[in-house]
């Protein structure tokens, strides 16, 4: 049986992202409301803009970072970029640690990123599970539960 030691799901539910989207919506819908009120009709550009804005909102609602630490290794899925979970066996990992990092400075922001410190999947915060692979590659997976992950990794390494 494959025991699950740790499981976490994160979403882009930080207030400032939704504030930015709300401000963009306000300014995007102003010309549209004026066109409707003046009976000018809606242009094709405005319809395309509405569709694109709706897709951006839907995308932010769909983003999800799932992490599982199990007996056999670490699973991660950053949906919708990964349609299936990515599996990293303990045999392929040389070292795992919980770190604090700067999403902007170290990786250029949040999301699916590549930086000088390797690949990064991050949604919010500044704590992560930093995986050093035997082949020299590195992966940082953001977490909102750094103390829980530390306890699990300490228990596993005994």
N, C-alpha and C positions, 0 to 999 in steps of 0.2 A: 504494500500500500504506500502511496506517495503522500506523505504528510505535508500540509501547507503550514509553514511557520509564520508567514507574514503575507497579508493581502491589503492592497490599497488602491482605491480609485480616486483620481483627481480630475477636476474639470476647470475650465476657464471661468470661474465664478468670482473673480476679484472685482470689487466695485468700480475701479477706475477704467477697466476695459468697457464695462457696460455704460459708464458715463460718457466715454468717448463715442461709443456707438449711438447713444441717445442724442448727443450734440450733433453728430453727423446727420442723424435722422431728422432732427429739427431743421437744419439748414437745407437738407435735401428736399424736404416736403414743403418748404415755404413757396418756391416757385410753382410747385404742383397745385397747392391750395389756391394760389392767386389765379392760375389758369382756370381752375374749376369755377371759382367765384365770378370771374369775368366772362364766363361762357366761351372762352377762346378754344377750349378743347385741350387735350393732352397730346404733346408731340411724341414721336417715336423715341426720341432721345430720352425723354422723361420716363417712358415705359421701360426702356432698357435699364435706365438708372435704378428704377424701383426693383426690377428683377435682380440686378447685381447686388443691390443693398440687401434684399431679402435673402439671397444666397449667402452673403457674408454673415448675416445674423444666424442663419441655419447652420453654417459651418462652425461658428463659435459655440452653438448649442450642442453640436455633435462631438466636438473635440473631447477626448477622454484619454487619460493616461492610466493604464492598469499595470500594476506591479505585483508579482507573486514570488516569494522566496520559498522554495520547496526542497525536499530532501535531495532531489536530483539536480537542482540548479535554479537559475533565476529566469523568470518569464517576464516579458514586458511587451505591451501593445500600446502604441500611440495612434488611436483611431481618429480619423479615417486614413492616416498615412499607412498604417499597418492593418491590413484586413485580417491577418492571423497573428497570433502571439509569436514573438521572437524568443527562442529558447537559447540560453547560455548555460551549458553544463559546468559543474564545478571543475571538471577536468580541463576545460578550456580557460579557466580563470586562475590567474596567479595570485591575485590579492584583491580584497574588497574592503572598502572603508566608508564610513559616513563622514562627509565633509561639509563645511560651509563654503559657499562660492558666491561670486557676483554674476548673475545672469547676463547683465549688460557688458561688464568688463571682460569676463572670461569667455562668453559665447555669443555676444552681440544681441542678447534678448532672450525671449521665451519662445517655446515651441520646439520644433525639430531643428536643431542647430549643429553646426560644425565650427569648432574653434581651435585655438592653439593647444587646448587641453583635451582634444578628442571630440567625439560626438556627444550630443546632449539632448535629452528629452526632458523638457521642463514646462510646467504649467504656472507655477507661482512659488513664491518663497525663495529661500537661499540655502536650503539643506538638500543634500543629495547622496545617493548611493553611488560611489565612484568605483567602477570596476576596471581593474587592470588585467588584460588578457595575456595569456602566455605568448601570443604572437606579437605583443607590443602595442596593440590597439587599446584604446580607452573609451569607456562609455560612462556618462554621468546620467543617472535617473533621478529626477527631482522627487523629494518626499516631504510630506507634512508631518511625518512620524519618525524623526531621526533617532530619538531615544529608544523607541521600540525596535528599530532596525539594529541599533548598536547592541542591544541585549541579545537579539537573535544571532547576530554574527559572532559575538563573544561566546555564546553557548555552542554554536556550531564549530568554532575553532578549538574547543577544548579537547 
